[in-house]
Amino acid sequence: MLATAPQSPNTTAGAHQLVTEGWCILRGLMPETIMDALAGDLRPVFEATPFCTGDFYGGRTKRFGSLLKRSRHAATLIQCPEILAIVEDALLPWCDTIQLNLAQAIALHPGAPAQFPHRDQDMWQGIKGEVEYLVNVMWPLTPFTQENGATLIYPGSHGPEALRADWRGGAISAECRPGDAIVFLGSTLHGAGANRSTDVRAAVVVSYCLGWLKPYENQWLAYPPAVARAFAPELAGLIGYRQHRPNLGNYEGVCPSVLLQDAVPAHLGAVDALRPEQVEAVAQHRREQER
């Protein structure tokens, strides 16, 4: 079955469909000129990258990350305000801040078989069916068609339905073009389709997760302080240069954004980073000691 999705980048409708069906397509969200420029920057990296090893990644597939170092246009996708609004709406019930889970380029070559259907939330061994751990955004660099292996989405397979081992709903082929965005929850069953065409199907997938999780891509290795120092503060925060209350991801007891300063103090004094209710509880405890 082919996808029938919103025909305009209406984030309200998209967010509603994401909750009710586990996925949506936002059409024409990004200018094709940006997608073309990004594809041009990534082309030589695709050419130099070996094929993957293993049946899950696929022996006819190429993948690489660290996209913020590969192209200045990657930040435009990662910080797309319409996408961030949808992601925060979906994830902030379970976290203080969101973070970048991965930014990866994928090329599905002719002859690639259909990928094993999976849910990306299964990377983490937390409770399922009640919490959403991540939101994925697939940005096509080439047209996605049923013939060349467009992402297969299983509508309604998300949330509590992810607990059903015998889930048997059908898949749709998320056909779309560069500039469109396929958005789906981490609990939604999905996988790459088979590429039965003679063309390479290429895309960038940007994934966001709860700010307290260990992300798929080690952002601090991909973008150490010497690299992240050139990023806008908001982007640096997305890749992990900020704390998640209470005190998670700190450096010497302070926000790791201190590492992006021109001069980092040799010695730092730890500073509380607590949620409001924790601040009040700790303050009340201190007041009781002073009586």
C-alpha positions as CSV (number, residue, x, y, z in Angstrom):
1,M,0.0,0.0,0.0
2,L,1.2,3.5,-0.7
3,A,1.3,6.3,1.9
4,T,-1.5,8.8,2.1
5,A,-0.2,11.6,4.3
6,P,-0.7,15.3,4.8
7,Q,0.1,17.3,1.7
8,S,1.4,20.4,3.5
9,P,3.9,20.9,6.3
10,N,1.2,21.4,8.9
11,T,2.9,20.6,12.2
12,T,-0.4,20.4,14.1
13,A,-1.9,17.8,11.8
14,G,1.5,16.1,11.6
15,A,1.8,15.9,15.4
16,H,-1.8,14.5,15.7
17,Q,-1.1,11.8,13.1
18,L,2.2,11.0,14.8
19,V,0.3,10.3,18.1
20,T,-2.6,8.4,16.5
21,E,-0.8,6.4,13.8
22,G,2.8,6.5,14.9
23,W,4.1,8.3,11.7
24,C,3.5,11.2,9.3
25,I,5.0,12.8,6.3
26,L,5.5,16.6,6.2
27,R,5.6,17.6,2.5
28,G,7.8,20.3,1.2
29,L,9.3,21.1,4.6
30,M,12.8,21.9,3.3
31,P,13.8,23.7,0.1
32,E,15.1,21.2,-2.5
33,T,18.1,23.5,-3.0
34,I,19.2,22.7,0.6
35,M,18.7,19.0,0.0
36,D,20.6,19.2,-3.3
37,A,23.5,21.0,-1.6
38,L,23.6,18.5,1.3
39,A,23.5,15.6,-1.2
40,G,26.5,17.2,-3.0
41,D,28.5,17.5,0.2
42,L,27.8,13.9,1.1
43,R,28.4,12.3,-2.3
44,P,32.2,11.8,-2.0
45,V,31.7,10.4,1.5
46,F,29.2,7.9,0.2
47,E,31.6,6.9,-2.5
48,A,34.5,6.4,0.0
49,T,32.4,4.5,2.6
50,P,32.5,0.7,2.5
51,F,29.3,-1.3,2.4
52,C,27.9,-2.4,5.8
53,T,28.5,-5.8,7.4
54,G,25.6,-7.8,8.8
55,D,22.1,-8.7,7.9
56,F,20.5,-5.8,9.8
57,Y,22.6,-2.9,8.4
58,G,22.6,-4.7,5.0
59,G,25.4,-5.7,2.8
60,R,24.1,-3.5,0.0
61,T,23.8,-0.5,2.2
62,K,26.2,2.3,3.1
63,R,25.9,4.3,6.3
64,F,28.0,7.0,8.1
65,G,27.4,9.5,10.8
66,S,29.0,12.7,12.1
67,L,27.0,14.7,9.6
68,L,27.6,18.1,11.3
69,K,31.3,17.7,10.3
70,R,30.4,16.6,6.8
71,S,28.2,19.5,5.7
72,R,27.1,22.8,7.0
73,H,23.6,22.0,5.7
74,A,23.1,19.2,8.2
75,A,22.5,21.7,11.0
76,T,19.6,23.1,9.0
77,L,17.8,19.8,9.1
78,I,18.7,19.0,12.7
79,Q,17.4,22.4,13.9
80,C,14.3,22.5,11.7
81,P,11.9,24.4,13.9
82,E,8.8,22.5,12.7
83,I,10.5,19.2,13.4
84,L,11.7,20.3,16.8
85,A,8.2,21.4,17.8
86,I,6.8,18.0,16.9
87,V,9.6,16.1,18.7
88,E,9.3,18.1,21.9
89,D,5.6,17.6,21.9
90,A,6.1,13.9,21.7
91,L,9.0,13.5,24.1
92,L,9.0,16.2,26.7
93,P,6.4,14.4,28.9
94,W,9.3,12.1,29.8
95,C,12.3,14.3,29.9
96,D,13.6,17.8,30.8
97,T,15.3,18.3,27.4
98,I,15.7,16.4,24.2
99,Q,19.0,15.5,22.6
100,L,20.3,14.4,19.2
101,N,20.3,10.6,19.0
102,L,22.0,10.3,15.6
103,A,22.5,12.1,12.3
104,Q,23.3,9.4,9.8
105,A,23.4,9.2,6.0
106,I,22.1,6.0,4.3
107,A,22.4,4.8,0.8
108,L,20.4,1.7,-0.3
109,H,22.0,0.2,-3.4
110,P,20.2,-1.8,-6.1
111,G,19.7,-5.4,-5.0
112,A,19.3,-4.5,-1.3
113,P,16.7,-6.8,0.3
114,A,14.0,-5.4,2.6
115,Q,15.3,-4.7,6.1
116,F,14.2,-6.6,9.1
117,P,11.2,-4.8,10.6
118,H,12.1,-3.3,13.9
119,R,11.4,-0.6,16.5
120,D,14.3,1.7,17.4
121,Q,13.1,2.0,21.0
122,D,14.4,-1.6,21.5
123,M,18.0,-0.1,21.7
124,W,17.1,0.6,25.3
125,Q,15.9,-1.9,27.9
126,G,13.4,0.4,29.6
127,I,9.6,0.0,30.0
128,K,7.8,-0.2,26.7
129,G,4.2,0.7,25.8
130,E,4.0,3.7,28.2
131,V,7.0,5.9,27.3
132,E,8.3,7.1,24.0
133,Y,12.1,7.2,23.8
134,L,12.8,8.8,20.5
135,V,11.4,10.3,17.3
136,N,13.0,9.6,13.9
137,V,13.0,11.9,10.9
138,M,13.9,10.5,7.5
139,W,15.0,13.2,5.0
140,P,15.2,11.8,1.4
141,L,18.2,12.8,-0.7
142,T,16.7,11.0,-3.7
143,P,13.0,10.3,-4.5
144,F,11.6,7.5,-2.3
145,T,9.5,5.0,-4.4
146,Q,8.1,1.6,-3.7
147,E,10.5,0.2,-6.3
148,N,13.7,1.6,-4.9
149,G,13.0,0.7,-1.3
150,A,11.2,3.6,0.4
151,T,10.9,3.2,4.1
152,L,8.2,0.7,5.1
153,I,6.0,2.0,8.0
154,Y,3.5,-0.1,9.9
155,P,0.7,2.4,11.0
156,G,-0.7,1.8,14.4
157,S,2.1,-0.4,15.5
158,H,3.3,2.1,18.1
159,G,2.8,2.7,21.8
160,P,1.0,-0.2,23.6
161,E,0.7,-2.1,20.3
162,A,4.5,-2.5,20.4
163,L,4.0,-5.0,23.3
164,R,2.2,-7.4,20.9
165,A,4.6,-10.0,19.7
166,D,2.0,-11.1,17.1
167,W,1.4,-7.7,15.6
168,R,0.3,-8.3,12.0
169,G,-0.9,-5.0,10.6
170,G,0.2,-4.2,7.0
171,A,3.0,-1.9,5.9
172,I,2.8,1.2,3.8
173,S,5.6,2.4,1.5
174,A,6.4,6.0,2.5
175,E,6.9,7.5,-1.0
176,C,8.1,11.1,-1.0
177,R,10.7,13.4,-2.4
178,P,13.7,15.5,-1.3
179,G,12.4,18.3,0.9
180,D,9.7,16.0,2.5
181,A,10.2,14.5,5.9
182,I,9.1,11.1,7.1
183,V,8.5,11.3,10.9
184,F,7.9,8.3,13.1
185,L,8.1,7.3,16.7
186,G,10.7,5.0,18.2
187,S,7.9,2.5,19.0
188,T,6.7,2.3,15.4
189,L,7.5,-0.8,13.5
190,H,9.4,0.0,10.3
191,G,12.3,-1.0,8.0
192,A,13.8,-0.1,4.6
193,G,12.1,-1.7,1.6
194,A,13.8,-3.8,-1.0
195,N,15.6,-1.8,-3.7
196,R,14.4,-3.5,-6.9
197,S,15.4,-0.5,-9.1
198,T,18.7,0.3,-10.8
199,D,19.1,3.5,-8.8
200,V,20.6,4.2,-5.4
201,R,18.1,5.4,-2.8
202,A,19.8,7.8,-0.4
203,A,18.6,9.7,2.7
204,V,19.6,11.3,5.9
205,V,18.0,10.1,9.1
206,V,18.0,12.5,12.1
207,S,16.8,11.0,15.4
208,Y,16.1,12.7,18.7
209,C,15.7,11.0,22.0
210,L,15.1,11.7,25.7
211,G,17.8,13.8,27.1
212,W,18.7,11.3,29.9
213,L,19.3,8.4,27.5
214,K,22.6,7.1,26.2
215,P,22.3,8.1,22.5
216,Y,22.9,5.7,19.5
217,E,25.7,8.0,18.2
218,N,28.4,9.0,20.7
219,Q,28.0,12.7,20.2
220,W,31.0,13.8,22.3
221,L,33.3,11.6,20.2
222,A,31.7,12.7,16.9
223,Y,31.9,16.4,18.0
224,P,34.6,16.9,20.7
225,P,34.9,20.4,22.2
226,A,37.3,21.6,19.5
227,V,34.6,20.9,16.9
228,A,31.5,21.8,18.9
229,R,33.0,25.2,19.9
230,A,32.0,26.4,16.4
231,F,28.4,25.4,16.8
232,A,25.6,27.7,17.8
233,P,24.8,27.3,21.5
234,E,21.4,25.7,20.8
235,L,23.0,23.1,18.5
236,A,25.8,22.4,21.0
237,G,23.1,21.8,23.5
238,L,21.3,19.3,21.3
239,I,24.4,17.2,20.8
240,G,24.9,17.0,24.6
241,Y,26.8,20.1,25.8
242,R,24.1,20.8,28.4
243,Q,23.0,19.1,31.6
244,H,19.8,17.2,32.0
245,R,18.3,17.8,35.5
246,P,19.2,16.5,38.0
247,N,22.9,16.8,37.3
248,L,23.1,14.3,34.4
249,G,25.8,14.7,31.8
250,N,27.8,17.2,33.9
251,Y,31.5,17.9,33.6
252,E,33.2,18.4,37.0
253,G,29.8,19.2,38.5
254,V,28.8,21.9,36.0
255,C,27.2,22.2,32.6
256,P,29.6,20.6,29.9
257,S,29.1,23.8,27.8
258,V,31.9,25.2,29.9
259,L,34.2,23.1,27.7
260,L,33.2,25.3,24.7
261,Q,34.6,28.5,26.3
262,D,37.8,30.0,25.0
263,A,39.5,29.4,28.4
264,V,38.3,26.5,30.6
265,P,39.2,27.0,34.3
266,A,41.6,24.4,35.7
267,H,39.4,23.9,38.7
268,L,35.6,24.2,38.9
269,G,33.1,24.3,41.8
270,A,30.1,22.0,41.3
271,V,26.8,23.7,40.9
272,D,23.4,22.1,41.6
273,A,21.3,21.4,38.5
274,L,18.0,20.2,40.0
275,R,14.4,20.1,39.1
276,P,12.1,22.6,40.9
277,E,10.6,20.1,43.3
278,Q,14.1,18.9,44.1
279,V,15.3,22.4,44.8
280,E,12.4,22.9,47.2
281,A,12.9,19.6,49.0
282,V,16.6,20.2,49.5
283,A,16.0,23.8,50.6
284,Q,13.4,22.6,53.1
285,H,15.8,20.0,54.4
286,R,18.4,22.7,54.9
287,R,16.0,25.0,56.7
288,E,15.1,22.2,59.1
289,Q,18.8,21.8,60.0
290,E,19.0,25.5,60.8
291,R,16.3,25.5,63.4
